Amino acid sequence: MKVREFEEKVWAIEGVRIVLRVDQNTEVGDYPYERAADETWRITELMEKRILKNSGEISWVVIQGDGEQPHGAVILRTIRRSYGGYNSSN
């Protein structure tokens, strides 16, 4: 799957905006998850357990609702709420 598709799939499943820092035509693995990670996971846990496992060692960042990049210790619930309209039942 292309990087853009991967980013969109993470958004649809996790409710978290990520940006992979490579050309948008780069091929990465699929994002095979159907359910969002637990809201108490930290960004670093999402990275280690899901993102890097499926995208390889590509550099990436999370972008929260205000456009800023949060620290890796921030929990997913906080990031998801920063977007305003995210509902954990998505």
N, CA, C and O atoms as CSV, one atom per row, in Angstrom:
chain,resi,resn,atom,element,x,y,z
A,1,MET,N,N,0.845,-1.168,0.000
A,1,MET,CA,C,0.000,0.000,0.000
A,1,MET,C,C,0.890,1.229,0.000
A,1,MET,O,O,1.983,1.216,0.565
A,2,LYS,N,N,0.422,2.275,-0.628
A,2,LYS,CA,C,1.181,3.526,-0.687
A,2,LYS,C,C,1.086,4.268,0.650
A,2,LYS,O,O,0.154,4.060,1.426
A,3,VAL,N,N,2.064,5.127,0.900
A,3,VAL,CA,C,2.145,5.872,2.148
A,3,VAL,C,C,0.840,6.599,2.448
A,3,VAL,O,O,0.338,6.520,3.569
A,4,ARG,N,N,0.291,7.291,1.485
A,4,ARG,CA,C,-0.942,8.062,1.692
A,4,ARG,C,C,-2.076,7.163,2.169
A,4,ARG,O,O,-2.828,7.532,3.071
A,5,GLU,N,N,-2.200,5.978,1.562
A,5,GLU,CA,C,-3.238,5.028,1.962
A,5,GLU,C,C,-3.012,4.553,3.399
A,5,GLU,O,O,-3.956,4.403,4.175
A,6,PHE,N,N,-1.741,4.319,3.734
A,6,PHE,CA,C,-1.388,3.895,5.087
A,6,PHE,C,C,-1.793,4.960,6.099
A,6,PHE,O,O,-2.415,4.656,7.116
A,7,GLU,N,N,-1.435,6.211,5.814
A,7,GLU,CA,C,-1.788,7.323,6.712
A,7,GLU,C,C,-3.305,7.424,6.884
A,7,GLU,O,O,-3.791,7.629,7.996
A,8,GLU,N,N,-4.048,7.282,5.793
A,8,GLU,CA,C,-5.506,7.370,5.847
A,8,GLU,C,C,-6.107,6.211,6.634
A,8,GLU,O,O,-7.081,6.391,7.365
A,9,LYS,N,N,-5.532,5.031,6.485
A,9,LYS,CA,C,-6.039,3.864,7.209
A,9,LYS,C,C,-5.778,4.011,8.713
A,9,LYS,O,O,-6.634,3.661,9.525
A,10,VAL,N,N,-4.617,4.521,9.084
A,10,VAL,CA,C,-4.330,4.768,10.498
A,10,VAL,C,C,-5.346,5.760,11.056
A,10,VAL,O,O,-5.863,5.564,12.156
A,11,TRP,N,N,-5.635,6.818,10.309
A,11,TRP,CA,C,-6.623,7.807,10.755
A,11,TRP,C,C,-7.994,7.150,10.944
A,11,TRP,O,O,-8.653,7.371,11.960
A,12,ALA,N,N,-8.417,6.354,9.979
A,12,ALA,CA,C,-9.735,5.728,10.036
A,12,ALA,C,C,-9.862,4.758,11.214
A,12,ALA,O,O,-10.917,4.685,11.844
A,13,ILE,N,N,-8.808,4.025,11.509
A,13,ILE,CA,C,-8.859,3.020,12.574
A,13,ILE,C,C,-8.488,3.605,13.931
A,13,ILE,O,O,-9.195,3.393,14.916
A,14,GLU,N,N,-7.393,4.331,13.984
A,14,GLU,CA,C,-6.862,4.807,15.259
A,14,GLU,C,C,-7.398,6.162,15.694
A,14,GLU,O,O,-7.349,6.499,16.877
A,15,GLY,N,N,-7.908,6.942,14.748
A,15,GLY,CA,C,-8.353,8.284,15.102
A,15,GLY,C,C,-7.184,9.189,15.438
A,15,GLY,O,O,-7.311,10.112,16.242
A,16,VAL,N,N,-6.032,8.917,14.811
A,16,VAL,CA,C,-4.809,9.677,15.046
A,16,VAL,C,C,-4.201,10.021,13.690
A,16,VAL,O,O,-4.040,9.146,12.839
A,17,ARG,N,N,-3.866,11.290,13.489
A,17,ARG,CA,C,-3.224,11.722,12.244
A,17,ARG,C,C,-1.725,11.474,12.337
A,17,ARG,O,O,-1.054,11.976,13.239
A,18,ILE,N,N,-1.212,10.694,11.393
A,18,ILE,CA,C,0.234,10.513,11.305
A,18,ILE,C,C,0.697,10.972,9.938
A,18,ILE,O,O,-0.072,10.968,8.976
A,19,VAL,N,N,1.942,11.363,9.856
A,19,VAL,CA,C,2.567,11.724,8.593
A,19,VAL,C,C,3.870,10.940,8.503
A,19,VAL,O,O,4.756,11.086,9.346
A,20,LEU,N,N,3.976,10.111,7.477
A,20,LEU,CA,C,5.216,9.390,7.220
A,20,LEU,C,C,6.102,10.303,6.392
A,20,LEU,O,O,5.656,10.875,5.397
A,21,ARG,N,N,7.333,10.438,6.791
A,21,ARG,CA,C,8.239,11.381,6.140
A,21,ARG,C,C,9.031,10.728,5.021
A,21,ARG,O,O,10.248,10.558,5.097
A,22,VAL,N,N,8.295,10.371,3.984
A,22,VAL,CA,C,8.873,9.817,2.755
A,22,VAL,C,C,7.993,10.251,1.598
A,22,VAL,O,O,6.911,10.801,1.803
A,23,ASP,N,N,8.452,10.006,0.397
A,23,ASP,CA,C,7.668,10.292,-0.796
A,23,ASP,C,C,6.322,9.560,-0.718
A,23,ASP,O,O,6.270,8.397,-0.319
A,24,GLN,N,N,5.253,10.233,-1.094
A,24,GLN,CA,C,3.908,9.661,-1.016
A,24,GLN,C,C,3.713,8.427,-1.897
A,24,GLN,O,O,2.751,7.683,-1.705
A,25,ASN,N,N,4.611,8.200,-2.859
A,25,ASN,CA,C,4.509,7.020,-3.716
A,25,ASN,C,C,5.257,5.813,-3.158
A,25,ASN,O,O,5.237,4.740,-3.760
A,26,THR,N,N,5.911,5.981,-2.021
A,26,THR,CA,C,6.629,4.873,-1.390
A,26,THR,C,C,5.643,3.799,-0.963
A,26,THR,O,O,4.568,4.091,-0.440
A,27,GLU,N,N,6.028,2.558,-1.193
A,27,GLU,CA,C,5.204,1.425,-0.775
A,27,GLU,C,C,5.592,1.005,0.639
A,27,GLU,O,O,6.775,0.904,0.963
A,28,VAL,N,N,4.585,0.762,1.476
A,28,VAL,CA,C,4.785,0.262,2.834
A,28,VAL,C,C,3.859,-0.931,3.022
A,28,VAL,O,O,3.034,-1.225,2.157
A,29,GLY,N,N,3.996,-1.615,4.148
A,29,GLY,CA,C,3.109,-2.736,4.431
A,29,GLY,C,C,1.690,-2.276,4.699
A,29,GLY,O,O,1.423,-1.083,4.848
A,30,ASP,N,N,0.791,-3.235,4.758
A,30,ASP,CA,C,-0.607,-2.937,5.066
A,30,ASP,C,C,-0.730,-2.572,6.542
A,30,ASP,O,O,0.165,-2.874,7.332
A,31,TYR,N,N,-1.812,-1.935,6.913
A,31,TYR,CA,C,-2.130,-1.663,8.310
A,31,TYR,C,C,-3.289,-2.601,8.642
A,31,TYR,O,O,-4.445,-2.250,8.403
A,32,PRO,N,N,-3.007,-3.788,9.188
A,32,PRO,CA,C,-3.999,-4.863,9.267
A,32,PRO,C,C,-5.001,-4.784,10.419
A,32,PRO,O,O,-5.804,-5.700,10.595
A,33,TYR,N,N,-4.969,-3.731,11.190
A,33,TYR,CA,C,-5.824,-3.675,12.377
A,33,TYR,C,C,-7.231,-3.217,12.031
A,33,TYR,O,O,-7.431,-2.400,11.131
A,34,GLU,N,N,-8.201,-3.755,12.757
A,34,GLU,CA,C,-9.601,-3.387,12.545
A,34,GLU,C,C,-10.159,-2.574,13.702
A,34,GLU,O,O,-11.163,-1.876,13.556
A,35,ARG,N,N,-9.499,-2.669,14.856
A,35,ARG,CA,C,-9.954,-1.947,16.044
A,35,ARG,C,C,-8.862,-0.997,16.504
A,35,ARG,O,O,-7.671,-1.277,16.361
A,36,ALA,N,N,-9.285,0.124,17.055
A,36,ALA,CA,C,-8.340,1.129,17.542
A,36,ALA,C,C,-7.571,0.602,18.747
A,36,ALA,O,O,-8.087,-0.188,19.538
A,37,ALA,N,N,-6.344,1.050,18.869
A,37,ALA,CA,C,-5.535,0.746,20.043
A,37,ALA,C,C,-6.209,1.353,21.270
A,37,ALA,O,O,-6.964,2.320,21.166
A,38,ASP,N,N,-5.928,0.778,22.417
A,38,ASP,CA,C,-6.503,1.262,23.673
A,38,ASP,C,C,-6.180,2.736,23.877
A,38,ASP,O,O,-5.065,3.179,23.605
A,39,GLU,N,N,-7.149,3.481,24.351
A,39,GLU,CA,C,-6.977,4.926,24.519
A,39,GLU,C,C,-5.929,5.305,25.560
A,39,GLU,O,O,-5.497,6.457,25.613
A,40,THR,N,N,-5.519,4.352,26.382
A,40,THR,CA,C,-4.496,4.643,27.394
A,40,THR,C,C,-3.076,4.414,26.888
A,40,THR,O,O,-2.110,4.703,27.596
A,41,TRP,N,N,-2.945,3.897,25.669
A,41,TRP,CA,C,-1.608,3.734,25.083
A,41,TRP,C,C,-0.983,5.098,24.880
A,41,TRP,O,O,-1.678,6.071,24.589
A,42,ARG,N,N,0.303,5.165,25.030
A,42,ARG,CA,C,1.054,6.379,24.715
A,42,ARG,C,C,1.418,6.339,23.232
A,42,ARG,O,O,1.391,5.278,22.608
A,43,ILE,N,N,1.753,7.479,22.683
A,43,ILE,CA,C,2.145,7.544,21.273
A,43,ILE,C,C,3.292,6.578,20.994
A,43,ILE,O,O,3.313,5.925,19.951
A,44,THR,N,N,4.240,6.483,21.914
A,44,THR,CA,C,5.375,5.575,21.705
A,44,THR,C,C,4.925,4.120,21.623
A,44,THR,O,O,5.518,3.337,20.881
A,45,GLU,N,N,3.887,3.744,22.372
A,45,GLU,CA,C,3.369,2.382,22.286
A,45,GLU,C,C,2.746,2.124,20.927
A,45,GLU,O,O,2.965,1.069,20.331
A,46,LEU,N,N,1.970,3.080,20.433
A,46,LEU,CA,C,1.373,2.948,19.106
A,46,LEU,C,C,2.482,2.784,18.071
A,46,LEU,O,O,2.380,1.950,17.171
A,47,MET,N,N,3.535,3.576,18.202
A,47,MET,CA,C,4.660,3.499,17.279
A,47,MET,C,C,5.283,2.108,17.307
A,47,MET,O,O,5.444,1.471,16.266
A,48,GLU,N,N,5.630,1.643,18.494
A,48,GLU,CA,C,6.337,0.373,18.629
A,48,GLU,C,C,5.486,-0.831,18.263
A,48,GLU,O,O,5.964,-1.750,17.598
A,49,LYS,N,N,4.234,-0.833,18.689
A,49,LYS,CA,C,3.383,-2.010,18.532
A,49,LYS,C,C,2.644,-2.083,17.202
A,49,LYS,O,O,2.241,-3.166,16.776
A,50,ARG,N,N,2.463,-0.932,16.539
A,50,ARG,CA,C,1.668,-0.959,15.309
A,50,ARG,C,C,2.317,-0.254,14.114
A,50,ARG,O,O,2.431,-0.847,13.042
A,51,ILE,N,N,2.733,0.975,14.278
A,51,ILE,CA,C,3.196,1.756,13.128
A,51,ILE,C,C,4.484,1.190,12.542
A,51,ILE,O,O,4.519,0.821,11.369
A,52,LEU,N,N,5.539,1.118,13.345
A,52,LEU,CA,C,6.829,0.632,12.827
A,52,LEU,C,C,6.757,-0.815,12.400
A,52,LEU,O,O,7.455,-1.226,11.473
A,53,LYS,N,N,5.934,-1.581,13.054
A,53,LYS,CA,C,5.767,-2.999,12.717
A,53,LYS,C,C,5.255,-3.159,11.279
A,53,LYS,O,O,5.526,-4.169,10.629
A,54,ASN,N,N,4.529,-2.176,10.796
A,54,ASN,CA,C,3.906,-2.278,9.477
A,54,ASN,C,C,4.445,-1.296,8.446
A,54,ASN,O,O,4.171,-1.447,7.256
A,55,SER,N,N,5.204,-0.296,8.875
A,55,SER,CA,C,5.737,0.673,7.914
A,55,SER,C,C,7.253,0.588,7.792
A,55,SER,O,O,7.846,1.251,6.941
A,56,GLY,N,N,7.870,-0.209,8.625
A,56,GLY,CA,C,9.326,-0.266,8.623
A,56,GLY,C,C,9.894,0.889,9.424
A,56,GLY,O,O,9.195,1.499,10.233
A,57,GLU,N,N,11.132,1.180,9.202
A,57,GLU,CA,C,11.822,2.213,9.988
A,57,GLU,C,C,11.676,3.616,9.403
A,57,GLU,O,O,12.561,4.455,9.570
A,58,ILE,N,N,10.579,3.867,8.729
A,58,ILE,CA,C,10.314,5.184,8.145
A,58,ILE,C,C,10.032,6.179,9.273
A,58,ILE,O,O,9.295,5.871,10.210
A,59,SER,N,N,10.611,7.348,9.175
A,59,SER,CA,C,10.365,8.404,10.149
A,59,SER,C,C,8.924,8.883,10.009
A,59,SER,O,O,8.417,9.025,8.896
A,60,TRP,N,N,8.269,9.130,11.136
A,60,TRP,CA,C,6.883,9.595,11.110
A,60,TRP,C,C,6.614,10.463,12.321
A,60,TRP,O,O,7.358,10.440,13.301
A,61,VAL,N,N,5.543,11.226,12.239
A,61,VAL,CA,C,5.113,12.087,13.340
A,61,VAL,C,C,3.598,12.007,13.487
A,61,VAL,O,O,2.879,11.685,12.542
A,62,VAL,N,N,3.135,12.308,14.696
A,62,VAL,CA,C,1.709,12.474,14.967
A,62,VAL,C,C,1.432,13.970,14.931
A,62,VAL,O,O,2.219,14.771,15.436
A,63,ILE,N,N,0.322,14.331,14.336
A,63,ILE,CA,C,-0.110,15.727,14.302
A,63,ILE,C,C,-1.423,15.807,15.074
A,63,ILE,O,O,-2.411,15.180,14.691
A,64,GLN,N,N,-1.434,16.574,16.156
A,64,GLN,CA,C,-2.665,16.708,16.942
A,64,GLN,C,C,-3.570,17.768,16.330
A,64,GLN,O,O,-3.197,18.416,15.352
A,65,GLY,N,N,-4.746,17.946,16.896
A,65,GLY,CA,C,-5.767,18.823,16.345
A,65,GLY,C,C,-5.355,20.259,16.103
A,65,GLY,O,O,-5.886,20.903,15.198
A,66,ASP,N,N,-4.422,20.779,16.887
A,66,ASP,CA,C,-3.977,22.165,16.700
A,66,ASP,C,C,-2.792,22.268,15.745
A,66,ASP,O,O,-2.217,23.344,15.581
A,67,GLY,N,N,-2.425,21.150,15.111
A,67,GLY,CA,C,-1.328,21.147,14.148
A,67,GLY,C,C,0.038,20.911,14.769
A,67,GLY,O,O,1.025,20.781,14.046
A,68,GLU,N,N,0.117,20.852,16.089
A,68,GLU,CA,C,1.386,20.636,16.775
A,68,GLU,C,C,1.731,19.147,16.837
A,68,GLU,O,O,0.871,18.286,16.651
A,69,GLN,N,N,3.010,18.863,17.102
A,69,GLN,CA,C,3.474,17.494,17.282
A,69,GLN,C,C,3.608,17.228,18.776
A,69,GLN,O,O,4.462,17.822,19.434
A,70,PRO,N,N,2.776,16.342,19.320
A,70,PRO,CA,C,2.842,16.065,20.751
A,70,PRO,C,C,4.061,15.221,21.124
A,70,PRO,O,O,4.658,14.560,20.274
A,71,HIS,N,N,4.413,15.254,22.384
A,71,HIS,CA,C,5.487,14.435,22.936
A,71,HIS,C,C,5.058,12.973,22.909
A,71,HIS,O,O,3.865,12.682,22.996
A,72,GLY,N,N,5.992,12.066,22.790
A,72,GLY,CA,C,5.695,10.635,22.710
A,72,GLY,C,C,5.006,10.043,23.917
A,72,GLY,O,O,4.439,8.954,23.826
A,73,ALA,N,N,5.040,10.735,25.058
A,73,ALA,CA,C,4.411,10.222,26.275
A,73,ALA,C,C,2.926,10.567,26.372
A,73,ALA,O,O,2.253,10.125,27.303
A,74,VAL,N,N,2.411,11.344,25.433
A,74,VAL,CA,C,0.995,11.722,25.457
A,74,VAL,C,C,0.146,10.494,25.133
A,74,VAL,O,O,0.485,9.710,24.246
A,75,ILE,N,N,-0.964,10.336,25.862
A,75,ILE,CA,C,-1.821,9.174,25.625
A,75,ILE,C,C,-2.761,9.425,24.444
A,75,ILE,O,O,-3.092,10.565,24.119
A,76,LEU,N,N,-3.178,8.328,23.816
A,76,LEU,CA,C,-4.007,8.422,22.609
A,76,LEU,C,C,-5.337,9.122,22.869
A,76,LEU,O,O,-5.822,9.843,21.996
A,77,ARG,N,N,-5.937,8.936,24.031
A,77,ARG,CA,C,-7.207,9.609,24.352
A,77,ARG,C,C,-7.056,11.120,24.200
A,77,ARG,O,O,-7.941,11.782,23.657
A,78,THR,N,N,-5.950,11.663,24.672
A,78,THR,CA,C,-5.698,13.103,24.585
A,78,THR,C,C,-5.553,13.542,23.134
A,78,THR,O,O,-6.105,14.568,22.736
A,79,ILE,N,N,-4.823,12.780,22.355
A,79,ILE,CA,C,-4.637,13.105,20.938
A,79,ILE,C,C,-5.977,13.047,20.221
A,79,ILE,O,O,-6.329,13.969,19.484
A,80,ARG,N,N,-6.724,11.970,20.432
A,80,ARG,CA,C,-8.020,11.814,19.763
A,80,ARG,C,C,-8.972,12.963,20.108
A,80,ARG,O,O,-9.679,13.466,19.235
A,81,ARG,N,N,-8.989,13.367,21.342
A,81,ARG,CA,C,-9.862,14.475,21.755
A,81,ARG,C,C,-9.438,15.801,21.149
A,81,ARG,O,O,-10.262,16.701,20.989
A,82,SER,N,N,-8.161,15.931,20.809
A,82,SER,CA,C,-7.676,17.197,20.254
A,82,SER,C,C,-8.289,17.519,18.894
A,82,SER,O,O,-8.265,18.672,18.462
A,83,TYR,N,N,-8.839,16.508,18.216
A,83,TYR,CA,C,-9.436,16.726,16.899
A,83,TYR,C,C,-10.869,17.224,16.995
A,83,TYR,O,O,-11.455,17.619,15.987
A,84,GLY,N,N,-11.437,17.212,18.186
A,84,GLY,CA,C,-12.789,17.734,18.376
A,84,GLY,C,C,-13.884,16.748,18.077
A,84,GLY,O,O,-14.633,16.388,18.985
A,85,GLY,N,N,-14.015,16.293,16.850
A,85,GLY,CA,C,-15.141,15.461,16.468
A,85,GLY,C,C,-14.907,13.977,16.535
A,85,GLY,O,O,-15.785,13.201,16.158
A,86,TYR,N,N,-13.727,13.547,17.011
A,86,TYR,CA,C,-13.465,12.105,17.044
A,86,TYR,C,C,-14.311,11.423,18.095
A,86,TYR,O,O,-14.437,11.911,19.218
A,87,ASN,N,N,-14.885,10.305,17.733
A,87,ASN,CA,C,-15.697,9.495,18.638
A,87,ASN,C,C,-15.037,8.133,18.732
A,87,ASN,O,O,-14.770,7.510,17.704
A,88,SER,N,N,-14.765,7.650,19.944
A,88,SER,CA,C,-14.055,6.383,20.115
A,88,SER,C,C,-14.791,5.185,19.561
A,88,SER,O,O,-14.211,4.103,19.473
A,89,SER,N,N,-16.054,5.339,19.182
A,89,SER,CA,C,-16.785,4.227,18.582
A,89,SER,C,C,-16.595,4.174,17.064
A,89,SER,O,O,-17.175,3.317,16.397
A,90,ASN,N,N,-15.771,5.104,16.507
A,90,ASN,CA,C,-15.506,5.121,15.061
A,90,ASN,C,C,-14.823,3.858,14.636
A,90,ASN,O,O,-14.518,3.687,13.456
